[in-house]
Amino acid sequence: MKELQTNYALEHTIPYDHYVSPQIFEEEKKKIFQSSWIFAGHLSQVEKAGDFFTFDIADQPIIISKDKNNELNAFYNICPHRGTIVEKSECGNKKVFTCTYHGWTFHLNGNLNKAPNFTSNELGNHSCMTKVKLEVFQSMIFINLNPDARPMAETYGDFMASLEKYTFLDSLKKIRVTQRVIDANWKAVVDNYLECDHCKIAHPEFSKTFDMKNYHIDLHDNFSCQYSELTNKSKEDQGDHANFYWVWPNLMVSIYPGKEGNMTTSQILPLAADKTLAIYSYYFKSDEISKEQEELIRFVDQVREEDFDLVELLQKGFHTNAFKYGVYSPTEYAMKYFHDLYENAINGQ
């Protein structure tokens, strides 16, 4: 665990114009989202040969598919002929992908099947959809658009090790998904997640559920972990507490061990300098959701709705001339750590 620094009071945050500037946003897309390992989906979305789903990150459209050899593939959803989007569906099962512009077809691994008016030896490097790096960890699918990216274990090894104790993760399936476009910069959403100074004010039910006097946020290499005991812990709740992970740059993973372990993921995807797509997915062992699991979903969704209001109000403040920076409270060290990683990425360190 990283050593905590608690001398952040009155230290400046990153500039507010970084939350509104289209030029900064373009830098972020290239230096962060097109160069980092990004969570794209879950193995339960591609269980059978022919299954696929599409995923967009930083204006880059991607297909993740399982081919006839049951191999998992990731490649740009772009036809090499003229640059057209190939697959328009969000998910499905197909034998080939077809570009509806000129009729080129591709195998499920992105390799060319047929190209009308061409012979295969004419095309050379233009015969295949461009591959993307892919790794799977605990049934979670990650991609990296940087062809020279280091393996995940070199950057996220500590996070991967911390999840090994959850032996139930590989048995989970993606059961429910909710999406919301938030009128706020993606960093504002992450900032909000990484501090709980606002919890007693904005999240009354959350604050009654967890022991806020003993609420912990631990820092680690490229991730953080938040946790606290329940205020009214029953016999069924004995054992490991829930852990709320943030993973650089834009992923939140909440794991609830309990008697039937489950997980939620939050993908914070930048759309514009002042607009973010949040995808919230729930993973359980069975398609049949119990009353307790429905209550968990309700509880989590309520906290998120409360946060949406906060960050959208925050975004309006970023656009004003009132201040150029914010300041960190002594307990906002996880947010400061995120900003340190952010500045290192933007400055190429």
C-alpha distance (Angstrom), angle and dihedral (degrees) to the residues before:
residue distance angle dihedral
M1 . . .
K2 3.77 . .
E3 3.78 117.4 .
L4 3.80 109.8 -101.3
Q5 3.77 118.1 -122.4
T6 3.78 114.7 -154.9
N7 3.80 101.5 179.1
Y8 3.80 95.7 92.5
A9 3.81 97.5 110.5
L10 3.80 111.2 124.5
E11 3.79 92.1 4.5
H12 3.81 111.9 132.5
T13 3.78 122.1 -106.4
I14 3.78 120.9 -137.8
P15 3.82 110.1 -67.6
Y16 3.77 117.3 -78.1
D17 3.80 90.9 -128.3
H18 3.82 87.0 69.3
Y19 3.80 86.1 69.9
V20 3.83 95.1 53.3
S21 3.81 108.5 27.0
P22 3.84 116.1 108.3
Q23 3.82 88.7 -158.3
I24 3.81 92.2 55.6
F25 3.81 89.2 46.0
E26 3.81 90.6 56.2
E27 3.82 89.4 51.7
E28 3.80 90.7 50.7
K29 3.78 92.5 53.0
K30 3.79 91.9 55.1
K31 3.80 102.3 34.5
I32 3.82 98.8 37.9
F33 3.79 115.1 17.3
Q34 3.79 97.7 34.9
S35 3.81 91.7 44.3
S36 3.83 105.1 41.7
W37 3.78 136.1 74.3
I38 3.81 104.6 -95.9
F39 3.80 126.3 -166.4
A40 3.81 107.0 -120.7
G41 3.80 107.1 169.0
H42 3.79 149.6 -52.0
L43 3.81 135.2 -77.1
S44 3.81 90.1 -119.1
Q45 3.83 86.7 69.9
V46 3.83 91.5 61.8
E47 3.79 104.6 35.9
K48 3.82 99.3 138.0
A49 3.80 134.2 46.0
G50 3.79 107.2 -89.1
D51 3.81 94.8 29.7
F52 3.79 115.7 130.8
F53 3.78 142.8 162.4
T54 3.80 132.3 -166.5
F55 3.78 125.4 -130.5
D56 3.80 132.6 -175.1
I57 3.80 124.3 -154.0
A58 3.81 125.2 174.0
D59 3.83 92.3 -16.1
Q60 3.80 91.7 -50.9
P61 3.85 114.7 121.6
I62 3.81 115.3 -146.4
I63 3.83 136.6 -174.4
I64 3.81 121.6 -151.4
S65 3.82 111.6 -166.7
K66 3.80 143.5 164.4
D67 3.80 112.1 -131.3
K68 3.81 130.1 -149.4
N69 3.82 89.8 -86.9
N70 3.82 89.3 55.6
E71 3.79 90.4 -112.0
L72 3.79 118.3 145.1
N73 3.81 116.5 -126.5
A74 3.78 137.4 -175.9
F75 3.80 124.7 -165.6
Y76 3.78 140.9 149.9
N77 3.80 113.3 -79.7
I78 3.81 88.8 -128.5
C79 3.81 129.7 113.9
P80 3.84 111.1 -127.7
H81 3.81 90.5 -142.8
R82 3.82 100.6 71.0
G83 3.82 105.7 -17.5
T84 3.81 98.1 -97.6
I85 3.81 123.3 157.8
V86 3.80 104.1 -104.8
E87 3.81 108.6 -167.4
K88 3.79 115.8 42.5
S89 3.82 98.4 178.3
E90 3.80 121.9 91.3
C91 3.81 92.0 -136.3
G92 3.79 142.6 -18.1
N93 3.80 144.9 119.9
K94 3.82 122.7 -79.3
K95 3.77 141.5 162.8
V96 3.82 93.3 -142.8
F97 3.78 137.4 3.7
T98 3.81 114.4 -120.6
C99 3.79 128.1 -156.7
T100 3.81 105.3 -142.7
Y101 3.81 93.3 -155.3
H102 3.82 101.6 69.5
G103 3.80 102.1 -6.1
W104 3.78 101.2 -106.0
T105 3.81 111.2 159.8
F106 3.79 129.7 -156.4
H107 3.77 136.4 -162.3
L108 3.80 119.3 -116.6
N109 3.81 89.8 -96.4
G110 3.81 91.3 57.8
N111 3.80 95.7 -104.5
L112 3.79 118.5 135.2
N113 3.79 117.9 -92.4
K114 3.81 101.5 176.3
A115 3.81 134.6 -10.8
P116 3.83 113.4 -169.7
N117 3.84 113.7 -133.1
F118 3.81 92.5 16.0
T119 3.76 136.6 87.2
S120 3.81 114.6 -139.1
N121 3.82 93.9 -118.3
E122 3.82 90.3 57.2
L123 3.79 94.8 60.0
G124 3.80 103.8 56.7
N125 3.81 110.2 169.3
H126 3.82 90.8 3.7
S127 3.80 93.1 69.1
C128 3.81 98.5 84.4
M129 3.78 138.8 50.6
T130 3.80 108.3 -109.6
K131 3.81 114.6 -93.7
V132 3.81 123.1 -126.8
K133 3.80 126.7 -154.8
L134 3.81 112.3 -101.4
E135 3.80 134.8 -174.9
V136 3.80 132.1 175.3
F137 3.79 123.5 -146.7
Q138 3.82 124.3 174.3
S139 3.83 87.8 -14.9
M140 3.82 90.2 -56.5
I141 3.81 115.0 125.9
F142 3.80 118.1 -139.8
I143 3.80 128.2 -175.2
N144 3.80 134.0 -167.7
L145 3.79 122.7 -160.9
N146 3.80 92.2 -159.3
P147 3.83 106.1 93.3
D148 3.81 89.2 -156.2
A149 3.81 95.4 50.1
R150 3.78 118.0 139.6
P151 3.84 117.8 -117.8
M152 3.78 115.4 -82.3
A153 3.80 92.1 -112.7
E154 3.81 90.8 65.3
T155 3.81 92.3 57.9
Y156 3.79 104.3 25.2
G157 3.79 102.1 27.1
D158 3.81 94.3 122.4
F159 3.79 92.0 49.8
M160 3.79 91.5 48.7
A161 3.81 90.3 50.0
S162 3.80 92.0 49.7
L163 3.82 91.1 58.2
E164 3.80 96.0 50.3
K165 3.82 91.0 88.4
Y166 3.82 90.3 65.8
T167 3.79 98.5 82.3
F168 3.82 92.3 173.8
L169 3.82 96.8 63.9
D170 3.81 96.0 91.7
S171 3.82 90.2 54.3
L172 3.82 94.2 58.8
K173 3.79 126.0 102.9
K174 3.77 130.1 -157.7
I175 3.80 101.7 -106.5
R176 3.79 108.1 164.2
V177 3.81 136.7 18.1
T178 3.79 132.1 -170.0
Q179 3.80 125.6 -175.3
R180 3.76 133.0 -163.8
V181 3.80 132.8 178.9
I182 3.80 106.5 -139.4
D183 3.79 120.0 -156.4
A184 3.79 92.5 -134.5
N185 3.78 141.0 84.8
W186 3.82 115.0 -86.7
K187 3.82 91.3 -119.5
A188 3.81 90.8 57.6
V189 3.81 88.9 57.3
V190 3.82 91.5 49.9
D191 3.83 91.9 44.6
N192 3.79 89.9 54.3
Y193 3.81 91.9 51.5
L194 3.79 93.7 49.7
E195 3.80 98.4 59.3
C196 3.78 131.5 51.3
D197 3.80 99.3 -168.4
H198 3.80 86.2 108.0
C199 3.81 95.6 48.4
K200 3.82 99.2 91.5
I201 3.80 90.5 49.6
A202 3.80 102.1 38.7
H203 3.82 103.1 26.7
P204 3.83 109.4 45.0
E205 3.82 94.8 163.3
F206 3.80 92.7 46.5
S207 3.81 90.3 49.4
K208 3.80 91.4 51.7
T209 3.80 92.1 47.6
F210 3.82 97.7 51.0
D211 3.80 130.4 46.8
M212 3.80 99.2 -108.4
K213 3.81 92.6 -175.7
N214 3.79 88.2 65.5
Y215 3.78 100.6 35.1
H216 3.80 111.8 143.4
I217 3.80 133.4 -159.4
D218 3.81 112.6 -174.3
L219 3.80 122.6 -167.5
H220 3.79 123.6 -140.8
D221 3.79 136.4 165.5
N222 3.82 105.7 -58.9
F223 3.82 94.8 -18.0
S224 3.77 143.7 58.1
C225 3.81 134.3 -151.3
Q226 3.80 129.0 -147.1
Y227 3.80 124.2 -165.7
S228 3.78 145.5 152.8
E229 3.79 137.8 168.1
L230 3.80 120.9 -98.8
T231 3.80 114.3 -100.5
N232 3.82 92.5 -134.5
K233 3.76 103.8 33.1
S234 3.81 114.7 -174.4
K235 3.79 127.1 -158.5
E236 3.81 89.0 -99.1
D237 3.80 89.9 56.1
Q238 3.80 94.3 56.9
G239 3.80 114.7 121.9
D240 3.78 132.0 40.1
H241 3.78 117.8 10.2
A242 3.81 123.1 -128.7
N243 3.80 115.4 -86.3
F244 3.80 123.9 -149.4
Y245 3.81 110.5 -157.2
W246 3.78 128.6 -167.6
V247 3.81 114.4 -163.3
W248 3.81 122.5 -165.3
P249 2.93 123.4 -70.5
N250 3.82 112.2 3.0
L251 3.81 114.1 -18.9
M252 3.79 130.7 106.8
V253 3.81 120.2 -171.5
S254 3.80 120.9 -173.1
I255 3.80 116.6 -168.4
Y256 3.78 123.1 -167.5
P257 3.84 111.1 -170.4
G258 3.84 100.2 -173.6
K259 3.79 122.8 131.9
E260 3.83 90.0 -54.0
G261 3.77 107.9 28.6
N262 3.79 119.3 -139.7
M263 3.78 139.9 171.7
T264 3.79 140.8 -149.7
T265 3.79 126.5 -160.2
S266 3.79 128.9 -160.0
Q267 3.80 118.1 -159.3
I268 3.80 112.0 -164.3
L269 3.81 104.6 -161.1
P270 3.83 121.1 -175.1
L271 3.80 115.9 -129.8
A272 3.81 101.0 166.2
A273 3.80 138.7 -18.5
D274 3.81 89.0 -81.9
K275 3.81 102.4 25.3
T276 3.82 132.3 71.8
L277 3.80 134.8 179.8
A278 3.80 112.7 -139.9
I279 3.81 116.5 -163.4
Y280 3.81 115.1 -168.2
S281 3.81 117.1 -168.4
Y282 3.79 129.6 -174.3
Y283 3.80 122.7 -152.4
F284 3.81 124.9 -161.8
K285 3.80 135.7 160.3
S286 3.81 94.0 -115.0
D287 3.80 136.9 39.8
E288 3.79 87.8 -132.2
I289 3.79 106.4 83.3
S290 3.80 116.0 -150.6
K291 3.80 125.5 -137.2
E292 3.80 89.3 -104.8
Q293 3.79 91.2 53.2
E294 3.81 91.5 47.3
E295 3.79 87.9 52.4
L296 3.81 90.6 50.9
I297 3.82 90.3 51.9
R298 3.80 90.8 49.0
F299 3.80 91.3 49.1
V300 3.81 94.2 48.4
D301 3.80 93.3 45.0
Q302 3.79 90.9 51.3
V303 3.81 92.5 53.7
R304 3.79 89.9 48.8
E305 3.80 93.2 49.9
E306 3.79 88.8 52.3
D307 3.81 89.7 51.5
F308 3.81 92.8 48.7
D309 3.80 90.0 61.3
L310 3.80 91.0 49.6
V311 3.80 98.3 50.0
E312 3.80 93.3 44.8
L313 3.81 89.3 53.9
L314 3.80 87.8 47.2
Q315 3.79 92.0 52.9
K316 3.81 90.6 55.8
G317 3.81 88.5 55.2
F318 3.80 92.4 51.3
H319 3.82 89.4 61.7
T320 3.81 94.6 57.2
N321 3.81 129.8 88.5
A322 3.82 93.4 -126.7
F323 3.82 97.4 102.4
K324 3.79 138.3 2.4
Y325 3.81 95.9 -154.8
G326 3.77 141.8 17.3
V327 3.81 126.9 -137.5
Y328 3.79 131.6 -124.3
S329 3.77 123.1 -121.1
P330 3.83 115.3 -139.3
T331 3.83 89.3 -102.1
E332 3.80 95.5 51.8
Y333 3.80 94.3 80.8
A334 3.83 93.5 122.3
M335 3.79 90.0 57.5
K336 3.80 88.9 48.3
Y337 3.80 89.7 51.2
F338 3.82 89.9 53.0
H339 3.80 89.9 50.8
D340 3.82 90.7 50.2
L341 3.81 90.6 53.7
Y342 3.79 89.5 45.5
E343 3.82 94.3 52.3
N344 3.80 91.2 46.7
A345 3.80 90.0 53.8
I346 3.80 94.8 45.9
N347 3.80 91.8 46.3
G348 3.79 92.6 46.5
Q349 3.81 96.0 -116.5
